[in-house]
Amino acid sequence: MKGEHPYVKWAIKSIEAWLKEKRLLNPLKDGAPVELLKRRAGAFVSLHKLDGSLRGCIGTYVPTKENLAEEIRDNAIAAAVEDPRFLPVSTNELDDIKVSVDILSEPEEVSGINQLDPKKYGIIVAKGYRRGLLLPDLEGIDTVQEQLKIARRKAGILDNEKITVYRFTVERFY
């Protein structure tokens, strides 16, 4: 697995401990970056093959854990073994996967699409309990319309249904 930033290294260490030992790392005892212990936020962990194709991506758009170290740990493991679009990652694949970590800002409701920019903002579309999220600055997604269409599809929301749209920024680490 490849990654240089300490947050990414923590995600990789979490995945490896789970896949190799079925062990959930303890952030206090197993070397999580100290700043992650003092912060809460939503986080996404994305896994990509060396050719750039997606291998797994799971996250939370608001904090669900006691700290960001636990948020990243649990989402990293889920991206590796629970993403329903893929079979679980095997230990044989570990050397051929690149990891990135996105720390999300708090989502804010927008009043119009003129407040969106797919390179700068991720979006959440919502209709009742259905929600679709798309991270910002994804390859091949260059317009607000494409971003909204994909997020709607992920949520199972039809084009003619009225939605609430939220935007957020990310700090992306490799």
N, C-alpha and C positions, 0 to 999 in steps of 0.2 A: 504494500500500500504506500502511496506517495502523498506527501504533504509536508510543508515546512513550518507553517505557523503553529504556535503552541496550542491553539484551540483545535486545529486540525489533527495535531499529534495526539491530543486527548481523545478525539473521536476515534482515531485509528486504534489507539491502545484499548479503548472500550470495545471495539468490534473484535479485535484479536483475542482479548481475554474471554469474551463470550463464545466465539467460535472454537477456540482451542481448549478452553477449560470450563465452559458454561458458568463463568464467574462474572458477577456484576461488580465492577470496580467501585470502591469507596472513594469519593472525591477527596476526603480528608487524609486518607492513608495511602492512596495510590497515585499521588502526584498531579492532581488537577491544577491548572494554573490558578493561583490565589485569587486573581481578580474575578474569576468565574464564580467563586464561592460567595462573593459579595453582591452579586447582581442577579436580577430576575428579568427574563425576557423570553419571548417566543424564539425558537431556533429551528432551522431546517438543516439537515445533513444530506448532501447529495453525493452519490457514488457514480463515477463514470469509468467506462473501460478506457484503455489507452487510446483507442480510435476516436474517443469523444462521445460515444453513444452512452445513453443513460443506463445505469445498472441498478439504481434504487434511489429513492428520495422520499423522506418522511420528515414531518416537522409539526410544529405547533405555532400558531400565530399569536397566541398570548401565553404567558408563563403558566405551566401546570405543575411545576416541581418547586422544591424549596430554593433551588439556586440554578444558575445557568450551567454549571458543571453537570448536574443531574439531567437537565434538559437535553444537553448535547449528548451525553452518554446514552440515554434511553432512545433518543431519536436516531443516533448512529447505529445502534443495534437493530432498531426497527427497520431502518433503511436497508440493512444487510440481510435481514431474515424475514421481515413481515410485509414488505411492499407487495401488494397483491398482483402487481403487473409482472413480477419476476419470480423465478425460483430462488430459494435462499442462496446467498453467496457461500461458496465452499472455501475451505482453507487453501485449496490449490489455486484459487483465483486471486488471493490477497496481493500478490506482487504485481498484478495487472490492473489494479484499480486506483484511481485518483479520487481524493476526498476533498470536498469543500464544505464549509460551514457558513451559514447565513444567520446573522443575529438580526431580528426584526424590530423595527420601531413599533410603537403602539399604533394600531390601525386607526385612521380617521375617515369619517364619512365625507364623501365628495358630493357636490350639488350638480356637477355636470362633467362631461367627458373632457372638457377643456382643461380640467384640473389633473388630467392623467398624462403620463408619458411612459411608455413601456420600457424605455432605457433607464429611467430614474426610479419609477415606482412599481412595486408589485401591487396586485389588486386582489380583493376578495369580493365576490358577488354573492348576494344572499337573497333568498326568497323563502320565507318561513324557516324551517329547519335545514333546508338545503343550502350548502355553501360550496363555492369553488374558489380555489386560491391559485394564483400564478405568481411566481417570483419575478422580479424585474430583470431586465437585461439578459434575456434568454435568446440564444442563437435562433434566427429564423422568425422571430416575433418582433416586427418592426413598427406595427401600427396599433393604436388603441383598439380599433375594431377587431384585429386578430386576437389581441389579448382578451377582450371581453368575450369573444366567441368561444375561445378555448376554455376560459374559466366557467362560462355558462354550461358548456358540454360536460366538464368535470363534475358540475353540481347537478346535472340532469334538469337544467332550467331551459325551457323553450325560448326561442328568440322573441316571441310576442309577449312573454310574461314580464311584468314590471319587477325590477330588482332594486336593491339597495347596493351601492358600490362604496367600498372602502379602499383607501390606498395606504401604503406603508413603504418605508425605505429599508434597505438592508446594509449591514456591514458584512462584506463577503471576504472570507479568508480561505487561502489555498495552502 
